[in-house]
């Protein structure tokens, strides 16, 4: 509990909100640190920080959106603004109500996100925090009205070009990670894709919006891999909305599934399950078996993360495996086309990890890592480091070191902030084991990999 006050409270608005939460200063500070950790914004907020703010001080400008998001979660009030917390003066605060990414013109959203992404990486972090309110899948029931432009020269060739670029960027992403060429994808969205969306009409319009959703989805995937979850979330949401406008349930389910995966990875299991269920609801009965498997596998992982109904988790995994076994190979452009047996092994590994079965998780993550194709460098490195983490948790640092040494080429080739973070976590976890020569060798590899992916 805070000490008794000897001076009057200066920030009465903040005091009222603190009282409304019903939480201690320490609990509120912990929520602020959690939000900042999710978004890569460093803060050492403590109970003393809240006391200083009550005395009239204000957080640094980069921290204010973090504190607003933390209070929005504690109070279940996504409409909170800095002014509601008593920080209404100065040009550095944002007094406007946060924009809802599920509203407004998705093409305008994509253009704005792309410009921010390619021109100002710092703004992409601080102005686009991951929002728990936006993780609630409240989808519009109807498609927006048809756009009208002065030009109508959009052809099937334009759609083919956009899809080809999406496939090309996707290959580059899996070879080198989301930290490489992300600004190029953003620029392509702004300079090439958005202008086509603004003038498209007629029968080709739906195909073009689906193709644009694929590129937007990829931009979100790369942002997530580069540890910019707020930006990734907004890209994913616009991919959902573009798919709605295209009346494409498969693309809509694909983007919702990634929103679910992101929520679970950030520790918001209940929201992840709701998003995964929304992805399943988006699919028609005629959806390809491979896509159903991809979505149901995510549902199993999210349900396991909630800690509820393990029997249903097993049923979902069994259904996923059955669908995968009966799936026809989709075309290469299908975003769920990479959900093959090795993808299922990864999903099972993550699900068992959420259920506390470390030995089972290790078995399936190892199978997934070993089966990856040569071009899947980032995926193999990411799953391999997850495998090593599970081995360390079982007090087998020697096995983890052997796993990582077998991934040396991948670890040093991929530029991924997510991978860099995991490498750092592994190095911290096996500090006492570095006297082992194999562990020491692997530790030097991780140090080199961290330096490589940071440049």
GIZI-V967296 format. One record per residue. N is the residue number from 0. RES is the residue in three letters. OMEGA is omega in radians with two decimals (NA if undefined). Layout:
# GIZI-V967296
n = {N;N}
res = {RES;RES}
omega = {OMEGA;OMEGA}
This chain:
# GIZI-V967296
n = {0;1;2;3;4;5;6;7;8;9;10;11;12;13;14;15;16;17;18;19;20;21;22;23;24;25;26;27;28;29;30;31;32;33;34;35;36;37;38;39;40;41;42;43;44;45;46;47;48;49;50;51;52;53;54;55;56;57;58;59;60;61;62;63;64;65;66;67;68;69;70;71;72;73;74;75;76;77;78;79;80;81;82;83;84;85;86;87;88;89;90;91;92;93;94;95;96;97;98;99;100;101;102;103;104;105;106;107;108;109;110;111;112;113;114;115;116;117;118;119;120;121;122;123;124;125;126;127;128;129;130;131;132;133;134;135;136;137;138;139;140;141;142;143;144;145;146;147;148;149;150;151;152;153;154;155;156;157;158;159;160;161;162;163;164;165;166;167;168;169;170;171;172;173;174;175;176;177;178;179;180;181;182;183;184;185;186;187;188;189;190;191;192;193;194;195;196;197;198;199;200;201;202;203;204;205;206;207;208;209;210;211;212;213;214;215;216;217;218;219;220;221;222;223;224;225;226;227;228;229;230;231;232;233;234;235;236;237;238;239;240;241;242;243;244;245;246;247;248;249;250;251;252;253;254;255;256;257;258;259;260;261;262;263;264;265;266;267;268;269;270;271;272;273;274;275;276;277;278;279;280;281;282;283;284;285;286;287;288;289;290;291;292;293;294;295;296;297;298;299;300;301;302;303;304;305;306;307;308;309;310;311;312;313;314;315;316;317;318;319;320;321;322;323;324;325;326;327;328;329;330;331;332;333;334;335;336;337;338;339;340;341;342;343;344;345;346;347;348;349;350;351;352;353;354;355;356;357;358;359;360;361;362;363;364;365;366;367;368;369;370;371;372;373;374;375;376;377;378;379;380;381;382;383;384;385;386;387;388;389;390;391;392;393;394;395;396;397;398;399;400;401;402;403;404;405;406;407;408;409;410;411;412;413;414;415;416;417;418;419;420;421;422;423;424;425;426;427;428;429;430;431;432;433;434;435;436;437;438;439;440;441;442;443;444;445;446;447;448;449;450;451;452;453;454}
res = {UNK;UNK;UNK;UNK;UNK;UNK;UNK;UNK;UNK;UNK;UNK;UNK;UNK;UNK;UNK;UNK;UNK;UNK;UNK;UNK;UNK;UNK;UNK;UNK;UNK;UNK;UNK;UNK;UNK;UNK;UNK;UNK;UNK;UNK;UNK;UNK;UNK;UNK;UNK;UNK;UNK;UNK;UNK;UNK;UNK;UNK;UNK;UNK;UNK;UNK;UNK;UNK;UNK;UNK;UNK;UNK;UNK;UNK;UNK;UNK;UNK;UNK;UNK;UNK;UNK;UNK;UNK;UNK;UNK;UNK;UNK;UNK;UNK;UNK;UNK;UNK;UNK;UNK;UNK;UNK;UNK;UNK;UNK;UNK;UNK;UNK;UNK;UNK;UNK;UNK;UNK;UNK;UNK;UNK;UNK;UNK;UNK;UNK;UNK;UNK;UNK;UNK;UNK;UNK;UNK;UNK;UNK;UNK;UNK;UNK;UNK;UNK;UNK;UNK;UNK;UNK;UNK;UNK;UNK;UNK;UNK;UNK;UNK;UNK;UNK;UNK;UNK;UNK;UNK;UNK;UNK;UNK;UNK;UNK;UNK;UNK;UNK;UNK;UNK;UNK;UNK;UNK;UNK;UNK;UNK;UNK;UNK;UNK;UNK;UNK;UNK;UNK;UNK;UNK;UNK;UNK;UNK;UNK;UNK;UNK;UNK;UNK;UNK;UNK;UNK;UNK;UNK;UNK;UNK;UNK;UNK;UNK;UNK;UNK;UNK;UNK;UNK;UNK;UNK;UNK;UNK;UNK;UNK;UNK;UNK;UNK;UNK;UNK;UNK;UNK;UNK;UNK;UNK;UNK;UNK;UNK;UNK;UNK;UNK;UNK;UNK;UNK;UNK;UNK;UNK;UNK;UNK;UNK;UNK;UNK;UNK;UNK;UNK;UNK;UNK;UNK;UNK;UNK;UNK;UNK;UNK;UNK;UNK;UNK;UNK;UNK;UNK;UNK;UNK;UNK;UNK;UNK;UNK;UNK;UNK;UNK;UNK;UNK;UNK;UNK;UNK;UNK;UNK;UNK;UNK;UNK;UNK;UNK;UNK;UNK;UNK;UNK;UNK;UNK;UNK;UNK;UNK;UNK;UNK;UNK;UNK;UNK;UNK;UNK;UNK;UNK;UNK;UNK;UNK;UNK;UNK;UNK;UNK;UNK;UNK;UNK;UNK;UNK;UNK;UNK;UNK;UNK;UNK;UNK;UNK;UNK;UNK;UNK;UNK;UNK;UNK;UNK;UNK;UNK;UNK;UNK;UNK;UNK;UNK;UNK;UNK;UNK;UNK;UNK;UNK;UNK;UNK;UNK;UNK;UNK;UNK;UNK;UNK;UNK;UNK;UNK;UNK;UNK;UNK;UNK;UNK;UNK;UNK;UNK;UNK;UNK;UNK;UNK;UNK;UNK;UNK;UNK;UNK;UNK;UNK;UNK;UNK;UNK;UNK;UNK;UNK;UNK;UNK;UNK;UNK;UNK;UNK;UNK;UNK;UNK;UNK;UNK;UNK;UNK;UNK;UNK;UNK;UNK;UNK;UNK;UNK;UNK;UNK;UNK;UNK;UNK;UNK;UNK;UNK;UNK;UNK;UNK;UNK;UNK;UNK;UNK;UNK;UNK;UNK;UNK;UNK;UNK;UNK;UNK;UNK;UNK;UNK;UNK;UNK;UNK;UNK;UNK;UNK;UNK;UNK;UNK;UNK;UNK;UNK;UNK;UNK;UNK;UNK;UNK;UNK;UNK;UNK;UNK;UNK;UNK;UNK;UNK;UNK;UNK;UNK;UNK;UNK;UNK;UNK;UNK;UNK;UNK;UNK;UNK;UNK;UNK;UNK;UNK;UNK;UNK;UNK;UNK;UNK;UNK;UNK;UNK;UNK;UNK;UNK;UNK;UNK;UNK;UNK;UNK;UNK;UNK;UNK;UNK;UNK;UNK;UNK;UNK;UNK;UNK;UNK}
omega = {3.12;3.09;3.09;-3.09;3.05;3.11;3.14;3.06;3.12;-3.10;-3.07;3.10;3.11;3.13;3.14;-3.13;3.09;3.13;-3.12;3.13;-3.07;-3.10;3.04;3.07;-3.12;-3.13;3.12;3.11;3.12;3.10;3.12;3.11;3.12;3.13;-3.13;3.12;3.10;-2.97;3.09;3.09;-3.03;3.06;3.09;-3.08;3.10;3.07;3.13;3.10;3.12;3.12;3.11;-3.14;3.09;3.12;3.07;3.08;3.09;3.08;3.01;-3.06;-3.10;-3.09;-3.07;3.11;3.11;-3.13;3.13;3.12;3.13;3.11;3.09;3.11;-3.11;-3.08;-3.08;-3.09;-3.07;-3.09;-3.13;3.09;3.04;3.13;3.13;3.11;3.07;-3.14;-3.02;-3.10;3.12;-3.08;-3.06;3.13;3.14;-3.05;-3.11;3.08;-3.13;-3.12;3.10;-3.10;3.08;-3.12;3.14;-3.08;-3.12;3.11;3.08;3.10;-3.13;3.14;-3.12;3.13;-3.13;3.13;3.10;-3.08;-3.03;-3.06;-2.99;-3.10;3.14;3.11;3.13;3.11;-2.96;-3.10;-3.08;3.13;3.04;-3.06;3.11;3.10;3.14;3.11;3.07;-3.02;3.05;-3.02;3.05;-3.07;-3.06;3.09;3.06;3.14;3.11;3.13;3.09;3.14;-3.14;3.12;-3.14;-3.07;3.03;-2.99;3.04;3.10;3.09;3.12;-3.14;3.14;-3.13;-3.14;3.10;3.11;3.09;3.12;-3.13;3.12;3.12;3.10;3.11;3.14;-3.09;3.08;-2.96;3.07;-3.06;3.12;-3.13;3.03;3.11;3.13;3.09;3.09;3.12;-3.14;3.11;3.09;-3.06;-2.96;-3.06;-3.03;-3.09;3.11;3.09;-3.14;-3.08;-3.08;-3.06;3.07;3.09;-3.04;-3.06;-3.01;-3.09;3.14;-3.14;3.14;3.06;3.12;3.10;3.10;3.12;3.13;3.13;3.08;3.13;3.09;3.09;3.13;-3.12;3.10;3.10;3.13;3.11;3.09;2.97;-2.97;3.13;3.10;3.12;-3.14;-3.12;3.03;-3.13;-3.13;3.11;3.04;3.06;-3.05;3.05;3.10;3.07;-3.13;3.09;-3.06;-3.10;-3.08;-3.12;3.11;3.11;3.13;3.14;-3.12;3.09;3.12;3.13;3.01;3.11;3.13;3.13;-3.13;3.14;-3.12;3.13;3.08;3.13;-2.98;-3.10;3.09;3.10;3.12;3.12;3.13;3.10;3.08;3.09;3.08;3.11;3.13;-3.12;-3.09;3.02;3.11;-3.11;-3.12;3.11;-3.11;-3.13;3.12;3.08;3.13;-3.11;-3.12;-3.11;3.04;3.09;3.10;3.12;3.14;-3.11;3.13;3.10;-3.13;3.11;-3.11;-3.10;2.93;3.13;3.12;3.09;3.08;-3.13;3.11;3.13;3.10;3.12;3.09;3.10;-3.12;3.12;3.12;-3.11;3.14;-3.12;-3.05;2.95;3.12;3.14;3.06;-3.07;-3.10;3.14;-3.06;3.09;-3.07;3.13;3.10;3.11;-3.09;-3.12;3.05;3.09;3.11;3.10;-3.13;3.11;3.12;3.12;-3.14;3.12;3.08;3.09;3.13;3.09;-3.14;-3.06;-3.12;3.10;3.11;3.13;-3.12;-3.07;3.09;3.09;3.12;-3.14;-3.14;-3.08;-3.04;-3.06;-3.10;-3.07;-3.10;-3.08;-3.06;-3.08;-3.13;-3.14;3.13;-3.11;-3.13;3.11;3.10;3.03;3.08;3.13;3.12;3.11;3.12;3.10;3.12;3.07;3.09;3.13;-3.11;3.12;3.10;3.11;3.12;3.12;3.10;-3.07;3.12;3.07;-3.14;-2.99;-3.10;-3.13;-3.06;-3.10;-3.12;-2.99;3.07;-3.05;3.10;3.09;3.11;3.12;3.13;-3.14;3.09;3.12;3.13;3.11;-3.13;3.09;-3.06;-3.07;-3.13;-3.07;-3.10;-3.04;3.07;3.06;-3.08;-3.14;3.10;3.13;3.11;3.12;3.12;3.08;3.07;-3.14;3.10;3.09;3.13;3.11;3.13;-3.13;-3.04;-3.13;-3.10;NA}
